[in-house]
Amino acid sequence: MARKTPITVVALMVSGSLLLSGCTITADISDWWSETFGDASGPPTVREEFPYVREGRIFQDTGQDTEMHFAVTGLERTDDYTVMYYEVTYPDEFSGPNRNLSMADTLVDPLSGRVYRQFLDDGGLKYGSESPNEDGLYPVHDGVTNEYVRYFPRIPDEVEQVTFVGSGLGAMTGIPVQDVEEEQPDPENPNGPDHLSLDNPPPRGENLTFVNRRPDEDAVADEGWVQSFVDSEIASTTRDGDREIISLHSDVMFEFDRSDLTADAEDVVRRAATTLASNVDPDEPTITVIGHTDGIGDDSYNDTLSVQRAESVRDLLAEELGTDFTLEVEGRGKREPVAREGGPDDDEARARNRRVEFSYVFNTTVEATEEEEYDDDGLGVAQRNVTWPAPYDADPGSVVAEGELDGVRLEVYPLRRDGAYVIGTVALTNTTDEPTIPDMGGQEAVQAGGPEQFNKGTLGGFQLLEPENGLVRYVAQMDFGEDRYSSFAEEVHMLQPGNTYNLVAVFPAPPVDVEELTLRAGPFGEFEEIPVEY
């Protein structure tokens, strides 16, 4: 799967991506939509209502965290690219060289989980509106609007709307993709380079524009997938692109230093076989059974033990699944731990690392039935729950919970469904007289023995809990290949005195009948009955 897209092969990638981007909205989802929104049984009508506007305070590297007005004025799909047009205005006093500390500009298809980032040159500079001094900085004047153009890989034809992140003002859902035959014309007489000095603003009412640089043969853009993780006491599922891995925890699988299945484990594997039979892509019916051990013992011993455990599971799966699937076995010993051993939660970490996994390409066209709906056994972690993309809304809703820690107030807004994900929005306010970086928990906030890669970033310790069945949904991350990941959550930087910042974290979505979840908000504690809205 290509992760970096050179401009010269974009056309070849487009046709291939169609096969991986498909997603069936089930009858249950359509019924839910009708019950929730009336007669409409299909997806919401995509209307073009540009500009899409957000306002709020953003983090700057200098601490000048002033208010920003951000407006997406166009998102066009041409034969070669997806072109984004947007405007930025700072209404208040703002001076000197500053850099926005938000995550990189990213377009997300919330149905397939495909993500796209801007084309960059070999120096890391963005194509589109050119930095006048070729240093990535642009002149900014109080109350003056800057107009920008940015280039992304061409989004597949069937994608009608996307979610945008990267402004520093949260996730902007429901941005429609406009099909055009050619791009908008370049700015006439771009004036940005003429107003580099703070004492030389443009005439009142005039916008700043910049020379447009289109991607050339050296341009590359990251493409990847949203990677999600859902956990229970029995199993966990990691989903990345078209592949998912179900991991059965060792506590219900093997006695210490044994490779034969316990009686409980046999029951779990038989139930897992039903899930696999439904989820595996029939066109790629290979299931790889992978054994892992903890870090005790030498490599040779653990390699052998991990293979033996995988073979025990493989043999039982073969009885249940018959000959419709190809079962392969791998033993990876202690080389791929998911939890760090040797810490205060060492027993839990070792138990998490002793596991057996099923890796396969999942069937994107499967429709859930009542028999496949998950129950309290924890194997429902493999179910993917998809609704329609969320329409655009600049209002996060009303505050539904709040807490305070060390002078920082946390306000929680309703969770919002967006395709296969839910967006959690929180606000942080520094109520003290001094700048502060709040302790958001990070690695310390994760469940004992939890997977480290889903706990990175300052909101990485946040989780969503389904109280009735104990399923835990971690903050998603974006996988760009070659061990390059980006948390699907805003980073928390220095909070300036009296300032309020809105931040988002994105999680895999629960089933449509789940109307409330518990938010685990790191050291701020747990907040129950957070509503899940559309």
C-alpha positions, 0 to 999 in steps of 0.5 A: 500500500503506497503511503507517499504519493509522488505527483507523477503517479497520482493518476495510477493511485486513484483507480487503485484507491477505489477498491479500498475506499468502499463502505456499505452503510447497513440497513440498521444505520438507515433505519436509525437515520429514518427514526432520528431524522424522519422520512430521509432513509439515505445519506443527507443531501450534500449542499455547497454552502461555502465558506465554512467558518471557524473562529477561536484561539490557536496555539502559536510558538511565541505564546501570542495565542490570539483569536483566528478567523478561518474560512474554507472557501473552496475544495475542488477535485480536478483531474490531478489534485484536490485543491483547497482554498481558504482564508485566515484573519487575525482580528486582534493585535498580532505581531512578529514571526509566529508559527501555528502549532496545530497538526498538519492540514489533513483531509479525512474520508470519515467512511473509509478512514483514508487520510490525505495531506498536502503536497510538499517539496523536498525542503518541506515547503508547501505547494500552492500559495508560496511563502515570499521569503521561501521560509514557510512564513507569511506576512500577517497584519491585524484585521487583514485577510490572507488568501491561501491555496493548497494541493492534496492528492486527488480524492476518489470520485465516490467521496462527496464530503470530507472532514478537515483538520489542521486549522487548530480550531478542531475538526471541520466536518461535512466539507463538500468536494466540488468537481471542476474541470479546471482550477480557479485562476491564480491571483492577479498581481499577488501583493503578499510580497509587497507587505512584508513589514509590519509598518507597511500594511495593505490598504484597508479592505484589501486581502493579501494574496500570494504567488501560486506554485503548482506541484511538480515532479518533486512533489510528494504527499502523505496518504494513509489510514486512520488506525483505530483500537478497541479493547475489552477484557477478552480481546482487542481489535486494531484496524488500519486501512483494509486490514484488521488484527483481533488480539486475544488476551493471554489471561483467557488463553494459556496457563503460564509457560503453556501452549495448550488452550484452556477450556475458556480459551477454546470457547473464546476461539470458537466464538472468534471463528464466527466473527472471522467468518463474517469479517474476512474478505472472501476475495482474500481469505487468508488468516494469519495466526500470530503468537506472541510472548512476554519478555521473560526468557531468551529469544529462541525459547520464546520464538518456539513457544509463540509458534506452538501457541499459534498452532494450537489456535490454528488447529481449533480454528480449522475445525470451526472454519473448514476449508474456505479459509487459508490459515497461516502461522507465525511466531514472533516471540517477544519482539513485538510488545504492545505494552512496556514491561518493567514498570509499575504495571509489569504484570498487566503489561506482560499479560498484554504482550502474551497474546495470539492475533488474527490478521486478515483483510476485512470485508468492507461490504459486510452488513451486520445482522442481529446475530452478529451484534456484539454482546458482553463477551467482548468479541464485538470489538471487531464490529465496525460501526459506520453512519453518514458523514456529519454535516458541517456545524461550527457550534460544538453544542452545550457543555455537558460536564466539567472539572478543574485541576491545578487551575485548569478548567476542563469543559466537555461537549457532546460526542459527535458521530462522523462516519466510522468515528466520533469526535470528542470536543473539550475546552481548556481554560487557564484560570490562573495568572501564569502560563501553564502546561496542564498535566493531561496524563498521557502514558500515565492515564492509560489502562494498565498494560494498554498499547503504547502507540495509542497513548501518544500526544497530550490527549492520548490518555483520553478514552471512551468507555461503554459501561454496559460491556466494558469496551474501551475506545482509544484515541485514533491515530493516522498511519502514514507507513514506515512507522510514521504515525500522527495522533488524531487529536490536537496537542495541548501546548502552553495555556496563556492566562485567562485563555480558552482553547477548544481541542478535539480527539477522534475515536472509533464509533460505537454502535448507533444504539449507544447514546451515552459513553463515559469519557476517561479524561486522564487526571481530570477523572471520568465523566459519565453519560456524555451524549453521543449525537449526530 
